[in-house]
Amino acid sequence: MPSSAQQTYLEAVIKTAQYVAGLTSDRDIWSELGKVMSRFFDADIVAFAGKRPDGKILLHSCIPLDEDLCPPLLEAAQNTITQVLESGFLATDTLQLQQACSFAFLPLTEGRRTATVMLVGHYAAAPLSRELLNVYLAVAGLFDTTLARIASEHRFISMADNVPEMLYQILRYPDGKARFTYVSKGSVEALGLPPDELLANAAAFDGGIHPDDRAAYEAALMRCETDGVRLNQAFRWLDKRAGVRHILLNAMPSALEDGVVAWDGAAQDITERERLEAERKRSMAQLENSMEETVQAIATTIEMRDPYTAGHQRRVAGLAQRIAARMHLPAEEIHGIFLAATIHDIGKIHIPAEILSFPGKLGAIEYTLIKTHVQAGYDILKNIEFPWPLAQMVYQHHEHLDGSGYPRGLQGDQISLAGRILCVADVVESMATYRPYRPGLGVRKALAEVRKNRGKLYDTAVVNVCLELFREGYEFG
């Protein structure tokens, strides 16, 4: 069972990852990162320090911005900052400022060198715990990734602003032939071809388009010529020297005499932009995977405390996922339901293990305590910004259509479809399998329960799908 401190750190790291994923500019970046440490980790002092070209140490940012604090901090921490800049290793120290303050000095890298030191201080004479230092090292890694991403994006933006596009005019004739009347020198940068080559042989342009993209390009040209609208078309270009490039054409057609169409436009090499977009998608996928791994770790922790229901959440998740899929819900919603089911009993970490594994019928007091796990689970998850409403799903998994459920006695449409799916899956799995206070009743009795009370306690459509799955041979894994 994670300690209260571990749970707090976990939530803070998740919030930090979500926050920095949204940063896209280096404007006031040190102040933004400092706010993260103050807000999510309750740090009393957060500063970022680097070295000027003349070797002097300076503060990029200091929170709180206090003239009576920042200069003395820089003076007291100067040697340790220099040590971390030179070694690239974490350091700790207790500084005497307005009062004793324990600091972590964390290296932030630029390329392969330590360029900045993050100072995180808490007012206390005792050194920071190893557990907190490990968390801060992980956060420093997140900041490193964020700074590198922003720097990479800015390098691309700068390049796009300063590298000329290929400006051109091309005439397209009714017989399919074409002729360039003007090509700017940007053709060398955009396509790797000099203007003279394109002016002498327009077919060199069409010939460079990737065979798999040529049909779409020609269709777009015809559509825009017919409708008289602007072309905005991306395709792959085969450069004999540089390999495959991604090119974006932005051009406008004008009808001339005898069916000739003049195209005035620009060709831009967007290879780097495509690479950055793919990198961004990978980063977002990694962040989502990290959050899912966190969910799985929580689920494992819960089951380790309650060996009698080991696998319960996993089996509920499997059934809930199949029900949602059979009901043709969107893929993202199905995935969210699966994850919520995976940790739907997270609130049981607040229930004593002796009660969870008691081999007999519980008394009224103990049963009332068991029921608090729903509220506890919601309270744990409600402030964590998952891409799915996991907290609400967990909050509703014991609610019944007639209002007889708990903890809020919701009725009918007050219960989300996801909550209704979790409820049915939980009931079927719980009745079918072994419990400390009774043997498993089997799938047949579990299905008889939901069949008997569909429309009263359980959603009719959900129950029907569940029954259909088991008729087709579904089994708990």
PELINQUI-V570544 format. One record per residue. N is the residue number from 0. RES is the residue in one letter. NEAR is the number of other C-alpha atoms within 12 Angstrom. Layout:
# PELINQUI-V570544
n=N res=RES near=NEAR
n=N res=RES near=NEAR
This chain:
# PELINQUI-V570544
n=0 res=M near=24
n=1 res=P near=21
n=2 res=S near=13
n=3 res=S near=13
n=4 res=A near=16
n=5 res=Q near=17
n=6 res=Q near=24
n=7 res=T near=23
n=8 res=Y near=27
n=9 res=L near=34
n=10 res=E near=29
n=11 res=A near=30
n=12 res=V near=36
n=13 res=I near=36
n=14 res=K near=28
n=15 res=T near=37
n=16 res=A near=36
n=17 res=Q near=29
n=18 res=Y near=27
n=19 res=V near=36
n=20 res=A near=29
n=21 res=G near=22
n=22 res=L near=27
n=23 res=T near=22
n=24 res=S near=23
n=25 res=D near=22
n=26 res=R near=14
n=27 res=D near=16
n=28 res=I near=24
n=29 res=W near=32
n=30 res=S near=24
n=31 res=E near=30
n=32 res=L near=42
n=33 res=G near=36
n=34 res=K near=29
n=35 res=V near=35
n=36 res=M near=39
n=37 res=S near=25
n=38 res=R near=21
n=39 res=F near=28
n=40 res=F near=31
n=41 res=D near=21
n=42 res=A near=32
n=43 res=D near=31
n=44 res=I near=39
n=45 res=V near=43
n=46 res=A near=43
n=47 res=F near=43
n=48 res=A near=38
n=49 res=G near=38
n=50 res=K near=24
n=51 res=R near=15
n=52 res=P near=9
n=53 res=D near=8
n=54 res=G near=12
n=55 res=K near=17
n=56 res=I near=29
n=57 res=L near=27
n=58 res=L near=31
n=59 res=H near=28
n=60 res=S near=31
n=61 res=C near=37
n=62 res=I near=32
n=63 res=P near=22
n=64 res=L near=20
n=65 res=D near=16
n=66 res=E near=12
n=67 res=D near=13
n=68 res=L near=26
n=69 res=C near=28
n=70 res=P near=21
n=71 res=P near=19
n=72 res=L near=42
n=73 res=L near=33
n=74 res=E near=21
n=75 res=A near=23
n=76 res=A near=39
n=77 res=Q near=29
n=78 res=N near=22
n=79 res=T near=33
n=80 res=I near=41
n=81 res=T near=32
n=82 res=Q near=25
n=83 res=V near=33
n=84 res=L near=34
n=85 res=E near=23
n=86 res=S near=22
n=87 res=G near=24
n=88 res=F near=25
n=89 res=L near=31
n=90 res=A near=32
n=91 res=T near=33
n=92 res=D near=32
n=93 res=T near=27
n=94 res=L near=33
n=95 res=Q near=22
n=96 res=L near=25
n=97 res=Q near=18
n=98 res=Q near=18
n=99 res=A near=21
n=100 res=C near=30
n=101 res=S near=32
n=102 res=F near=40
n=103 res=A near=41
n=104 res=F near=42
n=105 res=L near=43
n=106 res=P near=40
n=107 res=L near=40
n=108 res=T near=28
n=109 res=E near=24
n=110 res=G near=15
n=111 res=R near=13
n=112 res=R near=18
n=113 res=T near=28
n=114 res=A near=30
n=115 res=T near=38
n=116 res=V near=49
n=117 res=M near=48
n=118 res=L near=50
n=119 res=V near=48
n=120 res=G near=43
n=121 res=H near=32
n=122 res=Y near=25
n=123 res=A near=22
n=124 res=A near=18
n=125 res=A near=17
n=126 res=P near=22
n=127 res=L near=26
n=128 res=S near=18
n=129 res=R near=15
n=130 res=E near=17
n=131 res=L near=29
n=132 res=L near=27
n=133 res=N near=20
n=134 res=V near=31
n=135 res=Y near=38
n=136 res=L near=27
n=137 res=A near=25
n=138 res=V near=36
n=139 res=A near=37
n=140 res=G near=24
n=141 res=L near=32
n=142 res=F near=38
n=143 res=D near=31
n=144 res=T near=27
n=145 res=T near=36
n=146 res=L near=32
n=147 res=A near=29
n=148 res=R near=30
n=149 res=I near=27
n=150 res=A near=23
n=151 res=S near=26
n=152 res=E near=26
n=153 res=H near=21
n=154 res=R near=19
n=155 res=F near=23
n=156 res=I near=19
n=157 res=S near=15
n=158 res=M near=20
n=159 res=A near=20
n=160 res=D near=12
n=161 res=N near=13
n=162 res=V near=20
n=163 res=P near=21
n=164 res=E near=29
n=165 res=M near=32
n=166 res=L near=28
n=167 res=Y near=32
n=168 res=Q near=29
n=169 res=I near=33
n=170 res=L near=31
n=171 res=R near=31
n=172 res=Y near=20
n=173 res=P near=17
n=174 res=D near=11
n=175 res=G near=17
n=176 res=K near=18
n=177 res=A near=25
n=178 res=R near=27
n=179 res=F near=31
n=180 res=T near=23
n=181 res=Y near=27
n=182 res=V near=33
n=183 res=S near=29
n=184 res=K near=25
n=185 res=G near=26
n=186 res=S near=30
n=187 res=V near=26
n=188 res=E near=28
n=189 res=A near=38
n=190 res=L near=45
n=191 res=G near=31
n=192 res=L near=29
n=193 res=P near=22
n=194 res=P near=28
n=195 res=D near=20
n=196 res=E near=22
n=197 res=L near=32
n=198 res=L near=25
n=199 res=A near=19
n=200 res=N near=22
n=201 res=A near=27
n=202 res=A near=19
n=203 res=A near=26
n=204 res=F near=34
n=205 res=D near=29
n=206 res=G near=19
n=207 res=G near=30
n=208 res=I near=31
n=209 res=H near=24
n=210 res=P near=17
n=211 res=D near=14
n=212 res=D near=22
n=213 res=R near=22
n=214 res=A near=15
n=215 res=A near=19
n=216 res=Y near=27
n=217 res=E near=22
n=218 res=A near=15
n=219 res=A near=27
n=220 res=L near=30
n=221 res=M near=22
n=222 res=R near=19
n=223 res=C near=25
n=224 res=E near=28
n=225 res=T near=18
n=226 res=D near=15
n=227 res=G near=19
n=228 res=V near=19
n=229 res=R near=23
n=230 res=L near=29
n=231 res=N near=23
n=232 res=Q near=29
n=233 res=A near=29
n=234 res=F near=33
n=235 res=R near=33
n=236 res=W near=36
n=237 res=L near=28
n=238 res=D near=25
n=239 res=K near=16
n=240 res=R near=13
n=241 res=A near=16
n=242 res=G near=16
n=243 res=V near=24
n=244 res=R near=30
n=245 res=H near=29
n=246 res=I near=36
n=247 res=L near=29
n=248 res=L near=32
n=249 res=N near=28
n=250 res=A near=30
n=251 res=M near=29
n=252 res=P near=30
n=253 res=S near=25
n=254 res=A near=22
n=255 res=L near=15
n=256 res=E near=12
n=257 res=D near=12
n=258 res=G near=17
n=259 res=V near=21
n=260 res=V near=31
n=261 res=A near=30
n=262 res=W near=36
n=263 res=D near=27
n=264 res=G near=29
n=265 res=A near=32
n=266 res=A near=39
n=267 res=Q near=38
n=268 res=D near=35
n=269 res=I near=30
n=270 res=T near=28
n=271 res=E near=26
n=272 res=R near=26
n=273 res=E near=22
n=274 res=R near=18
n=275 res=L near=23
n=276 res=E near=18
n=277 res=A near=14
n=278 res=E near=20
n=279 res=R near=24
n=280 res=K near=15
n=281 res=R near=15
n=282 res=S near=24
n=283 res=M near=22
n=284 res=A near=16
n=285 res=Q near=19
n=286 res=L near=29
n=287 res=E near=26
n=288 res=N near=18
n=289 res=S near=20
n=290 res=M near=29
n=291 res=E near=26
n=292 res=E near=18
n=293 res=T near=25
n=294 res=V near=33
n=295 res=Q near=26
n=296 res=A near=22
n=297 res=I near=34
n=298 res=A near=36
n=299 res=T near=27
n=300 res=T near=27
n=301 res=I near=36
n=302 res=E near=30
n=303 res=M near=24
n=304 res=R near=28
n=305 res=D near=30
n=306 res=P near=21
n=307 res=Y near=27
n=308 res=T near=33
n=309 res=A near=26
n=310 res=G near=31
n=311 res=H near=37
n=312 res=Q near=44
n=313 res=R near=32
n=314 res=R near=33
n=315 res=V near=41
n=316 res=A near=39
n=317 res=G near=33
n=318 res=L near=41
n=319 res=A near=47
n=320 res=Q near=38
n=321 res=R near=33
n=322 res=I near=37
n=323 res=A near=36
n=324 res=A near=26
n=325 res=R near=23
n=326 res=M near=24
n=327 res=H near=15
n=328 res=L near=20
n=329 res=P near=15
n=330 res=A near=17
n=331 res=E near=18
n=332 res=E near=28
n=333 res=I near=31
n=334 res=H near=28
n=335 res=G near=37
n=336 res=I near=44
n=337 res=F near=39
n=338 res=L near=43
n=339 res=A near=46
n=340 res=A near=48
n=341 res=T near=41
n=342 res=I near=46
n=343 res=H near=49
n=344 res=D near=52
n=345 res=I near=43
n=346 res=G near=33
n=347 res=K near=38
n=348 res=I near=35
n=349 res=H near=29
n=350 res=I near=29
n=351 res=P near=20
n=352 res=A near=24
n=353 res=E near=20
n=354 res=I near=27
n=355 res=L near=34
n=356 res=S near=27
n=357 res=F near=23
n=358 res=P near=16
n=359 res=G near=16
n=360 res=K near=16
n=361 res=L near=20
n=362 res=G near=13
n=363 res=A near=10
n=364 res=I near=12
n=365 res=E near=21
n=366 res=Y near=17
n=367 res=T near=17
n=368 res=L near=23
n=369 res=I near=30
n=370 res=K near=29
n=371 res=T near=27
n=372 res=H near=33
n=373 res=V near=36
n=374 res=Q near=34
n=375 res=A near=25
n=376 res=G near=37
n=377 res=Y near=29
n=378 res=D near=22
n=379 res=I near=31
n=380 res=L near=35
n=381 res=K near=21
n=382 res=N near=20
n=383 res=I near=32
n=384 res=E near=23
n=385 res=F near=28
n=386 res=P near=23
n=387 res=W near=26
n=388 res=P near=30
n=389 res=L near=40
n=390 res=A near=35
n=391 res=Q near=37
n=392 res=M near=39
n=393 res=V near=47
n=394 res=Y near=43
n=395 res=Q near=43
n=396 res=H near=46
n=397 res=H near=40
n=398 res=E near=41
n=399 res=H near=37
n=400 res=L near=33
n=401 res=D near=23
n=402 res=G near=21
n=403 res=S near=17
n=404 res=G near=26
n=405 res=Y near=27
n=406 res=P near=26
n=407 res=R near=23
n=408 res=G near=20
n=409 res=L near=24
n=410 res=Q near=26
n=411 res=G near=24
n=412 res=D near=18
n=413 res=Q near=21
n=414 res=I near=32
n=415 res=S near=30
n=416 res=L near=34
n=417 res=A near=45
n=418 res=G near=42
n=419 res=R near=45
n=420 res=I near=51
n=421 res=L near=52
n=422 res=C near=44
n=423 res=V near=48
n=424 res=A near=49
n=425 res=D near=41
n=426 res=V near=38
n=427 res=V near=39
n=428 res=E near=39
n=429 res=S near=37
n=430 res=M near=28
n=431 res=A near=29
n=432 res=T near=30
n=433 res=Y near=23
n=434 res=R near=26
n=435 res=P near=23
n=436 res=Y near=21
n=437 res=R near=19
n=438 res=P near=15
n=439 res=G near=20
n=440 res=L near=21
n=441 res=G near=22
n=442 res=V near=28
n=443 res=R near=20
n=444 res=K near=19
n=445 res=A near=27
n=446 res=L near=32
n=447 res=A near=23
n=448 res=E near=27
n=449 res=V near=37
n=450 res=R near=28
n=451 res=K near=18
n=452 res=N near=22
n=453 res=R near=26
n=454 res=G near=22
n=455 res=K near=22
n=456 res=L near=32
n=457 res=Y near=43
n=458 res=D near=34
n=459 res=T near=24
n=460 res=A near=22
n=461 res=V near=38
n=462 res=V near=40
n=463 res=N near=26
n=464 res=V near=32
n=465 res=C near=45
n=466 res=L near=32
n=467 res=E near=20
n=468 res=L near=26
n=469 res=F near=23
n=470 res=R near=14
n=471 res=E near=10
n=472 res=G near=12
n=473 res=Y near=18
n=474 res=E near=22
n=475 res=F near=25
n=476 res=G near=15
